[in-house]
Amino acid sequence: MAKNGGTQIKGRESETLQTPTDLGRKGVEEITGELRKLLADTFALYLKTKNFHWHMSGKHFRDYHLLLDEHGDQIFGMTDDIAERARKIGGTTIHSISEISKYQRLKDNNEEFVAPLDMLAELSADNQALTRYFRAAHEVCEKNNDVATTSLIEVWIDQTERRTWFLAEIVSGIQAEQKPLSKAAGAS
């Protein structure tokens, strides 16, 4: 009896979550599947960015600490838009941390210590990967004529490319500073 009652409730909840849309059911499923993965990756990148923000050290601590805080705020700001976009077109989105870990493609970093250069390089690579994921989702949305999601993704790509640019420039600068030191050490 409890099984039947649960099934009836679940059926009613599904009906309640149906949002009218002119997109086809298959398209909604494809798009929300992509949005679900993007949301998981965005949460993973947010947490990694905050992790590195909290554990930053070294010569440029203040600058990097503040930069990663700014990046974290921007990344977190995307999460609600991604989730709500799935709901607006009649889909569902992530419900829990376990679902984030199920769908995320970006890798976590649980190391006790990560050098500042390695932190920034890893975040740069992760932002590049997120840009690729956004582009792939953009193709799915375009194929299904979801102009609104396509438009939002274009903004997220621009934001993500800007973060990548900043991080790559910093990493490149640090590596350039270290090269003369390496040559001098080798000449001794």
C-alpha positions as CSV (number, residue, x, y, z in Angstrom):
1,M,0.0,0.0,0.0
2,A,2.8,2.4,0.8
3,K,4.4,1.6,-2.5
4,N,1.2,2.6,-4.4
5,G,0.8,5.8,-2.4
6,G,4.4,6.7,-3.1
7,T,3.9,6.1,-6.8
8,Q,0.8,8.3,-6.8
9,I,2.6,11.1,-5.1
10,K,5.6,10.8,-7.4
11,G,3.3,11.0,-10.4
12,R,1.6,14.1,-9.1
13,E,5.0,15.7,-8.4
14,S,6.1,15.1,-12.0
15,E,2.8,16.7,-13.2
16,T,3.4,19.7,-10.9
17,L,6.9,20.2,-12.2
18,Q,5.8,20.3,-15.9
19,T,6.4,23.8,-17.2
20,P,4.8,24.7,-20.5
21,T,7.3,25.1,-23.4
22,D,7.2,25.0,-27.1
23,L,10.4,22.9,-27.1
24,G,9.9,19.3,-27.9
25,R,10.1,16.8,-25.0
26,K,13.2,15.1,-26.5
27,G,14.8,18.5,-26.8
28,V,14.0,19.5,-23.2
29,E,15.5,16.2,-22.0
30,E,18.7,16.8,-24.1
31,I,19.1,20.4,-23.0
32,T,18.4,19.7,-19.3
33,G,20.8,16.8,-19.4
34,E,23.5,19.3,-20.6
35,L,22.5,21.9,-18.1
36,R,22.6,19.3,-15.3
37,K,26.3,18.5,-16.2
38,L,27.1,22.2,-16.6
39,L,25.6,23.0,-13.2
40,A,27.6,20.1,-11.6
41,D,30.8,21.4,-13.2
42,T,30.1,25.0,-12.2
43,F,29.6,24.0,-8.6
44,A,32.8,21.9,-8.7
45,L,34.7,24.8,-10.1
46,Y,33.2,27.2,-7.6
47,L,34.2,25.0,-4.7
48,K,37.7,24.5,-6.1
49,T,38.1,28.2,-6.6
50,K,37.0,28.9,-3.0
51,N,39.3,26.1,-1.8
52,F,42.3,27.8,-3.5
53,H,41.1,31.2,-2.3
54,W,41.0,30.0,1.3
55,H,44.4,28.2,1.1
56,M,46.3,30.7,-1.0
57,S,49.8,31.6,0.3
58,G,52.9,33.3,-0.8
59,K,54.3,36.5,-2.1
60,H,51.2,37.6,-4.0
61,F,48.7,36.3,-1.4
62,R,46.5,39.4,-1.3
63,D,46.2,39.8,-5.0
64,Y,45.5,36.1,-5.7
65,H,43.2,35.8,-2.7
66,L,41.1,38.7,-3.9
67,L,41.1,37.5,-7.5
68,L,39.9,34.1,-6.6
69,D,37.2,35.5,-4.4
70,E,36.0,37.6,-7.3
71,H,36.1,34.6,-9.6
72,G,34.2,32.5,-7.0
73,D,31.4,35.1,-6.8
74,Q,31.1,35.2,-10.6
75,I,31.0,31.4,-10.9
76,F,28.5,31.0,-8.1
77,G,26.4,33.6,-9.8
78,M,26.0,31.3,-12.8
79,T,24.6,28.4,-10.8
80,D,21.1,29.8,-10.2
81,D,20.7,30.9,-13.8
82,I,21.8,27.4,-15.0
83,A,19.4,25.6,-12.7
84,E,16.5,28.0,-13.3
85,R,16.9,27.7,-17.1
86,A,16.4,23.9,-16.8
87,R,13.2,24.6,-14.8
88,K,11.9,27.3,-17.2
89,I,11.9,24.8,-20.1
90,G,10.1,22.1,-18.1
91,G,13.1,20.1,-16.9
92,T,14.5,19.4,-13.5
93,T,18.0,20.0,-12.2
94,I,20.4,18.9,-9.5
95,H,18.9,18.1,-6.1
96,S,22.0,17.3,-3.9
97,I,25.8,17.2,-3.5
98,S,25.7,13.5,-4.5
99,E,24.2,14.4,-7.8
100,I,26.9,17.1,-8.3
101,S,29.5,14.4,-7.8
102,K,27.6,12.1,-10.2
103,Y,27.5,14.6,-13.1
104,Q,30.6,16.7,-12.7
105,R,33.4,16.2,-15.2
106,L,35.9,18.6,-13.6
107,K,38.1,16.9,-11.0
108,D,38.2,17.9,-7.3
109,N,41.5,18.8,-5.6
110,N,41.7,17.5,-2.1
111,E,45.4,18.0,-1.6
112,E,46.5,19.4,1.8
113,F,48.8,21.9,0.1
114,V,48.9,23.2,-3.4
115,A,51.5,25.8,-4.5
116,P,50.0,29.1,-5.8
117,L,51.3,28.6,-9.3
118,D,49.8,25.1,-9.4
119,M,46.5,26.5,-8.1
120,L,46.3,29.1,-10.8
121,A,47.3,26.8,-13.6
122,E,44.8,24.2,-12.5
123,L,42.0,26.8,-12.3
124,S,43.0,28.1,-15.8
125,A,42.8,24.6,-17.2
126,D,39.4,24.0,-15.5
127,N,38.0,27.2,-16.9
128,Q,39.2,26.2,-20.3
129,A,37.5,22.8,-19.9
130,L,34.3,24.5,-18.7
131,T,34.4,26.7,-21.9
132,R,34.5,23.5,-24.0
133,Y,31.6,22.1,-22.1
134,F,29.6,25.3,-22.6
135,R,30.3,25.1,-26.3
136,A,29.1,21.5,-26.5
137,A,25.9,22.4,-24.7
138,H,25.5,25.4,-27.0
139,E,25.4,23.0,-29.9
140,V,22.7,20.9,-28.3
141,C,20.6,24.0,-27.5
142,E,21.1,25.4,-31.0
143,K,20.1,22.0,-32.5
144,N,16.8,22.1,-30.5
145,N,16.2,25.8,-31.3
146,D,16.5,26.9,-27.7
147,V,17.6,30.5,-28.4
148,A,17.3,31.7,-24.8
149,T,19.6,29.0,-23.4
150,T,22.0,29.5,-26.3
151,S,22.2,33.2,-25.5
152,L,22.8,32.6,-21.8
153,I,25.6,30.1,-22.6
154,E,27.3,32.7,-24.8
155,V,27.5,35.1,-21.8
156,W,28.8,32.3,-19.6
157,I,31.5,31.4,-22.2
158,D,32.6,35.1,-22.3
159,Q,32.8,35.2,-18.5
160,T,34.7,31.9,-18.4
161,E,37.1,32.9,-21.1
162,R,37.9,36.1,-19.2
163,R,38.7,34.1,-16.1
164,T,40.9,31.8,-18.2
165,W,42.7,34.8,-19.7
166,F,43.4,36.4,-16.3
167,L,44.7,33.1,-14.8
168,A,46.8,32.2,-17.9
169,E,48.4,35.6,-17.9
170,I,49.3,35.3,-14.2
171,V,50.7,31.8,-14.7
172,S,52.7,32.9,-17.7
173,G,54.1,35.8,-15.8
174,I,55.1,33.6,-12.9
175,Q,56.8,31.1,-15.2
176,A,58.7,33.8,-17.0
177,E,59.9,35.2,-13.6
178,Q,61.1,31.7,-12.6
179,K,63.0,30.9,-15.9
180,P,65.9,33.3,-15.3
181,L,66.3,31.9,-11.8
182,S,66.5,28.4,-13.2
183,K,69.2,29.4,-15.8
184,A,71.2,31.2,-13.1
185,A,71.0,28.2,-10.8
186,G,72.2,25.9,-13.7
187,A,75.1,28.1,-14.5
188,S,76.6,27.9,-11.0
